[in-house]
Amino acid sequence: MNPKARIDELVNILNDANYNYYVLDNPTITDNEYDKYLRELINLEEKYPEYALINSPTKRVGGEVLDKFSKVNHKIPMLSLGNVFNEEELRDFDSRIKKAGVNPEYVCELKIDGLSVSLVYEKGLLKTGATRGDGVVGEDITHNVKTIKVIPIKLKKDIDIEVRGEIYMEKSTLQKLNKEREEQGLPLLQNVRNAAAGSIRQLDSKIAAKRNLNNFIYHLPNPSDYGITTHYAALEYMKNLGFKVNPANRLVHNIDEVWSFIEEWTKKRNDLPYDIDGVVIKVNDINEQRELGFTQKYPKWAIAYKFPAEDALTKLVDIVWTVGRTGKLTPNAVLEPVLVMGSTISRATLHNEDFVNNLELKIGDIVEIHKAGDVIPEVKGVKFERRTGKELDFKMIDVCPICKTALIKKPGQVDYYCPNELCPARGVEKLIHFASRDAMNIDGLGSEIIEDFFNEGFLNDIPDFYHLKDHEEEILLLEGFGQKSFNNIITAIENSKNNSLDKLLFGLGIPGIGSKTAKLLSENYENIDNLMNASLEELISIKDIGEILANNIYNYFQDNKDLIYKLKMLNINMNYLGVKKKSNDFITGKKFVMTGTISFMTRDEIKSLIEEYGGSFSESVSKKTDVVIVGSSPGSKYDKARELEITIWNEEQFKNLVEQLKK
């Protein structure tokens, strides 16, 4: 047999063996046979590199080393899921689905504790693997994804497709890895989630290859493009392409069967070879998913049930204070480290003075730690029977722990504030916020680095970010900094100058202005000068702003004109780069609901049009609804609209409006 034909044959044998072993859990050849074939393939590829195939299993051993991760834009955003924590909240989710006119079947899936991944294939070949990131932009991890044996490099069909899933590490892999790290004197990895995430974000793919990562695929973002009408069929379709799909998924017919599935896996979860932290429930029918739609963050047709949080007892060693960027003081519990739901907890927020006093906390108490939703640790209560008499009473401080300025407490509020706007702690928090992902997104400048630069005197105020390049010699002398890391930070800082106005507004840290309000202001005013010149009355008149926020905005720009001038001089973009909403008397400011089928536009196209002209789109009819668009075969929403005497547009009326908008 000629070498090219033998290489082709060996690649097919080994890839089939990998698929049967890792995906189907059904070995077809022995380990010795596999090793023999693999050695033969390696030898042939070394001798005849021109015949090596892109989907050869030898490509999975790693070896590619990156300088940094490049960014990947998700064509369809990778949204997260809303959470429920008990049966009542789960049934409320089901009720909301039914109130929207849907009587669904559900698909129940185990919620794998790992790292979300998007895989894009072109003509059946793996092109990119990317993390979720912020849902819109992720990191390119293709070099590491290729080392995961269950992820096919070549599909069974030569098609273009994107699929999504979870990269995870099995419990036995973590145990083996930690045993090796212990023998080498290295710190142990705490849990499979962190271990998987840390492995997949290695710049050197050889490290990821050694970690023996695994993967389940669970989502096809655009099933209709492949003629698929249900989520369950999409899972089967992806399985037939060669992906590993969790066999524990189940199609159920009502919420009672969903709860039975949850109860079953709550008992069986510890028997699995991997960690799960809950169950994901999705409406099965794709058309019903479209009808239900999305919130800004979550799909309305899916929810994650999180297993009940675990509690643990530990000692409250101390209470320390942190000062936020607005000057607000927060007490924090310093705890003897304790393992809760796979994570070591040594700190927990105590919220405010009233919270501490209501719990009757004393330093030295044995306290109960609760990890709500497997995410946020909090102090739940005190074990008074465990007191020895040596505990110390909690005493509220009266001066800022950083600058020693006398604290103030605003009327009607429970929080204390440091009024000193020049307080170093406020300065650091302000800088951290400005550089954060949802603000100016300066990659490489985490909180610890910003604190170091602040302490070194390189960063004192926002404009100083854009002068860091002048401190190159001093920064390169600091531990952990090389020329590459410095250059990457400077590049990220320069790139941040091109952000849209809404990113800048959020980054400035105006009290009460989150990312959503920053975008609303940017859409309304288009540039910083228009916003700075807005009167208080004008700001108050904007929907969803209100008097308090309007005062915050107005006062901020009155007090910070010099800062804005400095940022302008640094060539930081002051214009909104998004799409400004258009205006139309029939749509702007009104709330719409749709029922039935419109022949000339899809539901998503109608929703986009309404939102483009400043209207809002809802799934249910209420007294607040302004217009119901009615197509063929309308549902109960039509009857509700007539009952409430809400304006109804039929298809012809709506089509006339659309044609007017196009002129």
NUDO-346742 format. One line per 5 residues: for each residue x, y, z of C-alpha. Coordinates in Angstrom, 1 decimal, always signed. Layout:
N
X/Y/Z; ...
This chain:
663
+0.0/+0.0/+0.0; +1.4/+3.4/-0.9; +2.1/+5.8/+2.0; -0.7/+8.3/+1.2; -3.3/+5.6/+1.2
-2.0/+4.0/+4.4; -2.0/+7.4/+6.2; -5.6/+8.0/+5.0; -6.6/+4.5/+6.3; -4.8/+5.0/+9.7
-6.5/+8.4/+10.2; -9.9/+6.8/+9.6; -9.2/+3.8/+11.9; -8.0/+6.0/+14.7; -10.7/+8.7/+14.4
-13.4/+6.0/+14.4; -11.8/+4.4/+17.4; -11.7/+7.8/+19.2; -15.4/+8.5/+18.3; -16.5/+5.0/+19.6
-14.4/+5.3/+22.8; -14.9/+8.9/+23.8; -18.4/+9.7/+22.4; -20.2/+6.4/+22.3; -18.4/+4.9/+25.3
-18.0/+1.7/+23.2; -14.4/+0.8/+22.5; -13.9/-1.1/+19.2; -10.1/-1.8/+19.4; -7.8/-2.4/+22.3
-5.4/+0.1/+23.8; -2.4/-1.8/+22.4; -3.9/-1.8/+18.9; -4.6/+1.9/+19.1; -1.0/+2.7/+20.3
+0.4/+0.5/+17.4; -1.7/+2.3/+14.8; -0.8/+5.7/+16.3; +3.0/+5.0/+16.3; +2.7/+3.8/+12.6
+0.9/+7.0/+11.7; +3.4/+9.3/+13.5; +6.3/+7.6/+11.6; +4.6/+7.9/+8.3; +3.7/+11.6/+8.8
+7.3/+12.3/+9.8; +8.5/+10.6/+6.6; +5.8/+12.0/+4.3; +4.6/+15.3/+5.8; +3.0/+16.3/+2.5
+0.4/+13.5/+3.0; -0.5/+14.5/+6.6; -4.3/+15.2/+7.0; -5.8/+18.2/+8.8; -8.0/+15.8/+10.9
-5.2/+13.5/+11.9; -5.3/+12.4/+15.6; -1.7/+13.4/+15.9; -2.8/+17.0/+15.7; -4.3/+16.7/+19.2
-1.1/+16.4/+21.2; -0.7/+20.2/+21.3; +2.4/+22.3/+20.7; +1.0/+25.5/+19.3; +2.0/+28.4/+21.6
+0.3/+31.8/+21.4; +1.4/+35.2/+22.6; -2.1/+36.1/+23.6; -5.7/+35.2/+22.8; -7.3/+37.0/+19.9
-11.0/+38.1/+20.0; -13.9/+36.4/+18.2; -17.2/+38.1/+17.5; -20.2/+35.8/+18.0; -22.6/+36.1/+15.0
-25.4/+35.1/+17.4; -24.9/+36.3/+21.0; -24.1/+33.6/+23.6; -26.7/+34.5/+26.2; -26.6/+33.1/+29.7
-29.7/+31.6/+31.5; -31.9/+32.9/+34.3; -31.9/+30.8/+37.5; -34.5/+29.2/+39.8; -33.6/+27.6/+43.1
-36.8/+25.7/+44.2; -39.9/+24.0/+42.9; -42.1/+27.1/+43.4; -39.8/+29.3/+41.2; -39.7/+26.5/+38.6
-43.5/+26.3/+38.4; -43.6/+30.1/+38.1; -41.4/+29.8/+35.0; -43.9/+27.3/+33.6; -46.8/+29.6/+34.4
-45.1/+32.5/+32.5; -44.7/+30.2/+29.5; -48.3/+29.3/+29.5; -49.6/+32.8/+30.1; -47.8/+33.7/+26.8
-50.1/+31.3/+25.0; -47.7/+28.3/+24.8; -48.4/+24.8/+26.2; -44.9/+23.4/+25.8; -43.0/+20.2/+25.9
-39.7/+20.6/+27.6; -36.2/+19.2/+27.2; -34.3/+18.5/+30.5; -30.5/+18.6/+30.3; -27.9/+18.2/+33.0
-26.1/+21.5/+33.7; -22.4/+20.6/+33.3; -20.0/+22.5/+35.6; -17.4/+23.7/+33.1; -16.7/+26.4/+30.5
-19.0/+27.4/+27.7; -17.6/+27.1/+24.2; -18.7/+28.0/+20.6; -17.4/+25.8/+17.8; -17.6/+27.0/+14.2
-17.1/+24.6/+11.2; -16.7/+25.4/+7.5; -17.3/+22.7/+5.0; -17.2/+20.2/+7.9; -13.8/+21.3/+9.2
-13.2/+23.0/+12.5; -12.4/+26.7/+12.0; -12.6/+28.3/+15.4; -13.3/+27.5/+19.0; -14.2/+30.4/+21.3
-15.2/+31.2/+24.8; -18.4/+32.9/+25.7; -16.6/+36.1/+26.8; -19.2/+38.9/+27.4; -21.7/+37.1/+25.2
-20.9/+39.2/+22.1; -17.1/+38.9/+22.0; -15.1/+35.8/+23.2; -11.5/+34.6/+23.1; -10.1/+32.4/+20.3
-9.1/+29.0/+22.0; -9.0/+26.9/+18.8; -5.4/+25.7/+19.5; -6.6/+24.2/+22.8; -10.0/+22.9/+21.5
-8.2/+20.8/+18.9; -6.5/+18.9/+21.8; -9.9/+17.7/+23.1; -10.4/+14.2/+21.7; -14.2/+14.2/+21.7
-14.4/+17.4/+19.6; -14.3/+16.4/+16.0; -11.9/+18.2/+13.7; -13.8/+17.0/+10.7; -17.6/+16.4/+10.8
-19.5/+13.5/+9.2; -21.0/+16.0/+6.7; -19.2/+18.8/+4.8; -21.4/+21.6/+6.1; -21.1/+25.1/+7.6
-22.4/+25.1/+11.2; -21.9/+26.6/+14.7; -22.6/+24.5/+17.8; -22.2/+25.3/+21.5; -21.5/+23.3/+24.5
-19.5/+22.9/+27.7; -15.8/+22.0/+28.1; -15.3/+20.2/+31.4; -12.9/+18.0/+33.4; -13.9/+14.7/+34.9
-13.5/+14.2/+38.7; -11.0/+11.3/+38.2; -8.9/+13.5/+35.9; -8.8/+16.3/+38.6; -7.8/+13.7/+41.2
-5.0/+12.4/+39.1; -3.8/+15.9/+38.2; -3.8/+17.0/+41.8; -1.8/+13.9/+42.8; +0.9/+14.8/+40.2
+0.9/+18.4/+41.3; +1.2/+17.4/+45.0; +4.3/+15.3/+44.1; +5.8/+18.2/+42.3; +5.1/+20.7/+45.1
+2.6/+22.7/+43.1; -0.6/+24.2/+44.5; -3.7/+21.9/+44.1; -6.5/+22.8/+41.7; -9.7/+23.4/+43.8
-12.5/+22.1/+41.6; -13.2/+20.8/+38.1; -14.7/+24.0/+36.9; -11.7/+26.1/+37.7; -9.4/+23.3/+36.4
-11.2/+23.1/+33.1; -11.3/+26.9/+32.6; -7.6/+27.3/+33.6; -6.6/+24.5/+31.2; -8.5/+25.8/+28.2
-7.0/+29.3/+28.7; -3.4/+28.2/+28.5; -1.4/+29.9/+25.8; +0.6/+26.7/+25.3; -1.6/+24.0/+23.9
+0.6/+21.2/+25.2; -0.6/+22.0/+28.7; -4.2/+21.8/+27.6; -3.5/+18.5/+25.8; -2.2/+16.9/+29.0
-5.3/+17.9/+31.0; -7.5/+15.4/+29.2; -10.5/+17.7/+28.9; -13.9/+16.6/+27.8; -16.9/+18.2/+26.1
-20.7/+17.9/+25.7; -22.5/+19.8/+22.9; -26.0/+21.1/+23.8; -27.1/+24.0/+21.6; -27.6/+24.7/+17.9
-28.1/+28.5/+17.6; -29.9/+28.5/+14.2; -31.7/+25.1/+13.9; -34.2/+26.4/+11.3; -31.4/+26.8/+8.8
-31.1/+23.0/+8.8; -34.8/+22.3/+8.6; -34.9/+21.4/+12.4; -38.1/+22.3/+14.3; -37.4/+21.1/+17.8
-34.5/+21.3/+20.2; -34.6/+17.6/+20.9; -34.2/+17.0/+17.1; -31.3/+19.4/+17.1; -29.5/+17.4/+19.8
-29.9/+14.3/+17.7; -28.8/+16.1/+14.5; -25.6/+17.3/+16.3; -25.0/+13.8/+17.6; -25.2/+12.4/+14.1
-22.6/+14.9/+12.9; -20.1/+13.3/+15.4; -20.5/+15.5/+18.5; -20.7/+14.1/+22.0; -24.2/+14.9/+23.3
-25.2/+14.0/+26.9; -27.3/+10.8/+26.8; -29.1/+11.9/+30.0; -31.1/+14.5/+28.2; -34.9/+13.8/+28.3
-38.0/+15.0/+26.4; -40.8/+15.6/+28.9; -44.4/+16.7/+28.4; -45.2/+18.9/+31.4; -43.7/+20.6/+34.5
-44.4/+17.6/+36.7; -42.2/+15.5/+34.6; -39.5/+18.2/+34.7; -39.6/+18.1/+38.5; -39.4/+14.3/+38.5
-36.2/+14.6/+36.4; -34.7/+17.1/+38.8; -35.5/+14.9/+41.8; -34.0/+11.9/+40.1; -30.7/+13.7/+39.2
-30.5/+15.4/+42.6; -30.0/+11.9/+44.1; -27.8/+10.6/+41.3; -25.6/+13.6/+40.7; -22.7/+12.4/+42.9
-22.6/+9.1/+40.9; -21.7/+10.9/+37.7; -18.0/+11.0/+36.6; -18.3/+14.8/+36.2; -19.8/+17.6/+38.2
-23.2/+19.1/+37.5; -24.6/+22.1/+39.4; -28.2/+21.9/+38.2; -30.7/+21.1/+35.4; -31.4/+23.2/+32.3
-35.0/+23.2/+31.1; -35.8/+24.4/+27.5; -39.0/+24.7/+25.5; -38.7/+22.1/+22.8; -40.5/+23.7/+19.9
-38.3/+26.2/+18.0; -41.3/+28.3/+16.8; -42.5/+28.5/+20.4; -39.0/+29.6/+21.4; -39.2/+32.4/+18.9
-42.6/+33.5/+20.1; -41.4/+33.6/+23.7; -38.3/+35.6/+22.7; -35.6/+37.1/+24.9; -35.0/+39.6/+27.7
-31.8/+41.7/+27.4; -29.8/+38.9/+29.1; -31.7/+35.7/+28.9; -34.0/+33.6/+26.7; -37.5/+33.5/+28.1
-37.9/+29.9/+26.9; -35.2/+28.4/+29.0; -34.2/+28.3/+32.7; -31.5/+26.8/+34.9; -32.6/+25.0/+38.1
-29.7/+25.3/+40.5; -29.3/+22.5/+43.1; -29.8/+23.6/+46.7; -26.8/+25.5/+48.0; -24.6/+23.8/+50.6
-24.0/+25.3/+54.0; -20.8/+25.1/+56.0; -19.7/+26.2/+59.5; -16.5/+28.2/+60.0; -15.0/+30.8/+62.3
-15.4/+34.5/+61.9; -11.8/+35.7/+62.3; -12.3/+39.4/+61.7; -14.5/+42.1/+60.1; -12.7/+44.4/+57.7
-14.0/+47.3/+55.6; -13.8/+48.2/+52.0; -14.5/+51.5/+50.3; -16.2/+51.5/+47.0; -15.8/+54.0/+44.1
-18.8/+56.1/+45.4; -17.4/+56.1/+48.9; -19.8/+53.5/+50.3; -18.4/+51.4/+53.1; -19.0/+47.6/+53.2
-18.2/+45.3/+56.1; -16.6/+42.0/+55.0; -16.3/+38.8/+57.0; -12.8/+37.3/+57.2; -13.3/+33.6/+57.7
-11.2/+30.5/+58.4; -11.1/+29.0/+54.9; -13.9/+26.5/+54.4; -14.9/+24.4/+51.3; -18.4/+25.0/+50.1
-19.7/+23.5/+46.8; -16.2/+22.8/+45.6; -14.8/+26.3/+46.3; -12.7/+27.5/+49.2; -14.4/+30.5/+50.9
-12.4/+32.9/+53.1; -14.3/+36.1/+52.6; -18.0/+37.0/+52.5; -19.9/+40.2/+52.4; -21.8/+41.5/+55.5
-23.6/+44.2/+53.5; -23.9/+46.9/+56.1; -24.0/+47.7/+59.8; -27.7/+46.7/+60.2; -27.0/+43.3/+58.7
-24.2/+42.6/+61.2; -26.3/+43.8/+64.1; -29.4/+41.9/+63.1; -27.4/+38.7/+63.0; -25.8/+39.7/+66.4
-22.4/+38.8/+65.0; -19.3/+38.8/+67.2; -15.7/+38.4/+66.0; -14.7/+34.8/+66.9; -18.2/+33.4/+66.4
-18.8/+30.1/+64.6; -21.0/+31.1/+61.7; -23.0/+29.3/+59.0; -21.9/+30.1/+55.5; -24.4/+29.8/+52.7
-23.5/+29.7/+49.0; -26.6/+30.9/+47.3; -27.0/+29.7/+43.8; -23.6/+28.0/+43.9; -22.1/+31.5/+43.4
-22.2/+34.1/+46.1; -21.1/+33.2/+49.7; -22.9/+34.9/+52.5; -23.0/+34.6/+56.3; -26.4/+33.0/+57.1
-26.3/+33.0/+60.9; -24.5/+32.5/+64.2; -24.2/+29.3/+66.2; -24.8/+31.0/+69.6; -24.4/+27.7/+71.4
-20.8/+27.5/+70.3; -19.8/+30.7/+72.0; -17.0/+30.5/+74.6; -17.1/+34.0/+76.0; -13.9/+35.1/+74.3
-15.7/+36.6/+71.3; -15.4/+40.3/+70.6; -18.3/+42.7/+70.1; -18.8/+44.3/+66.7; -18.2/+48.0/+66.8
-19.1/+50.3/+63.9; -16.2/+52.5/+62.8; -16.7/+56.3/+62.6; -13.8/+57.2/+60.3; -12.7/+55.9/+56.8
-10.3/+53.1/+57.3; -8.2/+54.4/+54.4; -8.1/+58.3/+54.7; -9.4/+58.7/+58.3; -12.1/+61.1/+57.2
-15.3/+61.1/+59.4; -18.0/+59.0/+57.9; -21.5/+60.2/+57.0; -24.8/+58.4/+56.8; -27.3/+59.8/+54.4
-30.9/+60.3/+55.7; -33.1/+57.3/+55.1; -30.2/+55.0/+54.1; -28.4/+52.2/+55.9; -25.0/+52.7/+54.3
-22.1/+54.8/+55.6; -20.0/+56.8/+53.2; -16.6/+58.4/+53.1; -17.3/+61.9/+51.8; -13.6/+62.5/+50.8
-13.6/+62.4/+47.0; -9.8/+62.2/+47.1; -9.8/+59.1/+49.3; -7.2/+56.7/+47.8; -9.6/+53.8/+48.1
-12.3/+55.6/+46.1; -9.6/+56.4/+43.5; -8.5/+52.8/+43.1; -12.1/+51.5/+42.8; -12.9/+54.2/+40.3
-9.9/+53.2/+38.1; -10.8/+49.5/+38.3; -14.3/+50.3/+37.2; -13.1/+52.4/+34.3; -10.9/+49.6/+32.9
-13.5/+46.8/+33.5; -15.0/+44.8/+30.7; -18.4/+46.4/+30.5; -16.8/+49.9/+30.7; -13.7/+50.7/+28.6
-12.6/+47.0/+28.5; -8.8/+47.6/+28.8; -7.6/+44.0/+28.5; -4.7/+43.1/+30.8; -5.4/+45.7/+33.4
-7.0/+43.7/+36.3; -7.7/+45.0/+39.7; -4.3/+43.8/+41.2; -2.3/+45.5/+38.4; -4.2/+48.7/+38.8
-3.7/+48.7/+42.5; +0.1/+48.2/+41.9; +0.2/+51.0/+39.4; -1.8/+53.2/+41.8; +0.6/+52.5/+44.7
+3.6/+53.2/+42.4; +2.1/+56.6/+41.5; +1.5/+55.7/+37.8; -2.3/+55.9/+38.1; -4.1/+58.5/+40.1
-6.9/+59.6/+37.9; -8.6/+58.4/+34.7; -6.5/+60.3/+32.2; -3.4/+58.6/+33.7; -4.3/+55.4/+31.9
-3.4/+57.2/+28.6; +0.0/+58.3/+30.0; +1.1/+54.8/+31.2; +3.3/+54.5/+28.1; +5.4/+57.3/+29.6
+6.3/+55.0/+32.5; +7.7/+52.1/+30.4; +11.1/+52.0/+32.1; +9.7/+51.9/+35.6; +7.0/+49.4/+34.8
+9.4/+47.0/+33.1; +11.4/+47.0/+36.4; +8.3/+45.7/+38.3; +8.1/+41.9/+39.0; +6.0/+40.0/+36.4
+6.3/+42.6/+33.6; +8.1/+42.0/+30.4; +8.1/+43.9/+27.1; +5.3/+41.8/+25.6; +2.9/+42.3/+28.5
+3.6/+46.0/+28.7; +3.1/+46.4/+24.9; -0.2/+44.4/+25.1; -1.5/+46.7/+27.9; -0.6/+49.9/+25.9
-2.3/+48.5/+22.8; -5.4/+47.7/+24.8; -5.4/+51.3/+26.2; -5.0/+52.8/+22.8; -7.8/+50.6/+21.5
-10.1/+51.8/+24.2; -10.0/+55.3/+22.7; -12.2/+54.0/+20.0; -15.0/+52.8/+22.2; -18.5/+54.1/+21.8
-19.8/+56.9/+24.1; -22.0/+54.5/+26.1; -18.8/+52.6/+27.2; -17.2/+55.8/+28.3; -20.3/+57.1/+30.2
-20.5/+53.8/+32.1; -16.8/+53.9/+32.8; -16.9/+57.4/+34.3; -18.8/+56.0/+37.3; -21.6/+58.5/+37.4
-23.7/+57.5/+40.5; -26.6/+55.3/+39.5; -25.7/+55.1/+35.8; -25.3/+51.5/+34.7; -24.6/+50.2/+31.2
-28.2/+50.2/+30.1; -28.8/+53.9/+31.2; -25.4/+54.9/+29.6; -26.7/+53.4/+26.3; -30.0/+55.2/+26.7
-28.3/+58.6/+27.2; -25.9/+57.9/+24.3; -28.8/+57.1/+21.9; -30.6/+60.3/+23.0; -27.7/+62.7/+22.8
-25.3/+61.1/+20.3; -22.2/+62.9/+21.7; -20.8/+64.1/+25.0; -21.3/+67.8/+24.3; -25.0/+67.5/+23.7
-25.3/+65.6/+27.0; -23.2/+68.1/+29.0; -25.3/+70.9/+27.7; -28.6/+69.2/+28.6; -30.7/+71.0/+31.2
-31.9/+69.3/+34.3; -35.5/+69.5/+33.1; -34.6/+67.9/+29.8; -32.8/+65.0/+31.5; -35.8/+64.4/+33.9
-38.1/+64.2/+30.9; -36.3/+61.2/+29.4; -38.1/+58.0/+30.0; -36.5/+55.7/+32.7; -34.2/+58.5/+33.9
-36.2/+60.2/+36.7; -35.3/+63.1/+39.1; -32.5/+61.4/+41.1; -30.6/+60.1/+38.1; -31.1/+63.4/+36.3
-29.5/+65.3/+39.2; -26.6/+62.8/+39.3; -25.9/+63.3/+35.6; -26.3/+67.1/+35.6; -24.2/+67.6/+38.7
-21.5/+65.2/+37.5; -20.9/+67.2/+34.3; -21.0/+70.5/+36.1; -18.3/+69.3/+38.4; -16.1/+67.3/+35.9
-15.8/+69.6/+32.9; -12.0/+69.6/+33.3; -11.9/+65.8/+33.2; -13.9/+65.6/+30.0; -11.7/+68.3/+28.4
-8.6/+66.2/+29.3; -10.1/+63.1/+27.8; -11.0/+65.0/+24.6; -7.4/+66.2/+24.4; -6.3/+62.5/+24.6
-8.4/+61.8/+21.4; -10.9/+59.5/+23.3; -14.0/+59.1/+21.2; -17.0/+61.1/+22.6; -19.6/+60.0/+20.0
-22.2/+57.2/+20.1; -21.2/+54.6/+17.6; -24.3/+52.4/+17.9; -27.4/+52.7/+15.8; -29.6/+55.6/+16.9
-33.2/+54.8/+17.2; -35.4/+56.4/+14.5; -38.7/+58.1/+15.4; -42.2/+57.5/+14.2; -45.5/+58.8/+15.8
-47.2/+55.4/+15.4; -44.3/+53.4/+17.1; -42.0/+55.5/+19.2; -42.6/+55.1/+22.9; -45.4/+52.5/+22.4
-45.7/+48.9/+23.6; -46.5/+46.2/+21.0; -47.7/+42.6/+21.2; -48.0/+40.3/+18.2; -50.2/+37.3/+17.7
-50.7/+35.0/+14.6; -48.5/+34.9/+11.5; -47.6/+37.9/+9.3; -46.9/+36.7/+5.8; -44.3/+39.3/+4.6
-42.1/+39.5/+7.8; -40.9/+37.2/+10.4; -41.5/+37.7/+14.1; -37.9/+38.7/+14.7; -37.9/+41.2/+11.8
-41.1/+42.8/+13.2; -39.5/+43.0/+16.7; -36.3/+44.6/+15.2; -38.4/+47.1/+13.3; -40.4/+48.1/+16.4
-37.3/+48.5/+18.5; -35.5/+50.4/+15.7; -38.2/+53.1/+15.9; -38.1/+53.3/+19.7; -41.0/+51.0/+20.5
-41.0/+48.0/+22.8; -42.1/+44.4/+22.1; -43.8/+42.3/+24.7; -45.1/+38.7/+24.8; -48.3/+39.2/+26.7
-51.3/+41.6/+26.5; -52.0/+43.9/+29.4; -53.6/+47.3/+30.1; -50.2/+48.9/+29.3; -50.2/+47.4/+25.8
-50.7/+50.1/+23.1; -51.0/+48.0/+19.9; -51.6/+44.4/+19.1; -50.5/+43.3/+15.6; -52.7/+40.5/+14.4
-51.8/+38.1/+11.7; -53.4/+34.9/+10.4; -54.5/+32.2/+13.0; -54.2/+34.5/+16.0; -54.2/+33.1/+19.5
-55.8/+34.2/+22.8; -53.9/+37.5/+22.7; -56.3/+38.7/+20.1; -59.3/+38.0/+22.4; -57.5/+39.7/+25.3
-56.8/+42.7/+23.2; -60.5/+43.0/+22.2; -61.6/+42.5/+25.8; -59.3/+45.4/+27.0; -60.2/+47.5/+23.9
-56.6/+47.9/+22.8; -55.8/+49.2/+19.3; -55.5/+46.3/+16.8; -53.6/+46.4/+13.5; -54.3/+43.7/+11.0
-51.7/+42.6/+8.4; -52.8/+45.1/+5.8; -52.6/+48.1/+8.2; -49.2/+47.0/+9.4; -47.9/+46.5/+5.9
-49.0/+50.0/+4.9; -47.0/+51.4/+7.8; -43.9/+49.4/+6.9; -44.1/+50.6/+3.3; -44.4/+54.2/+4.5
-41.3/+53.7/+6.7; -39.3/+52.5/+3.6; -40.0/+55.7/+1.7
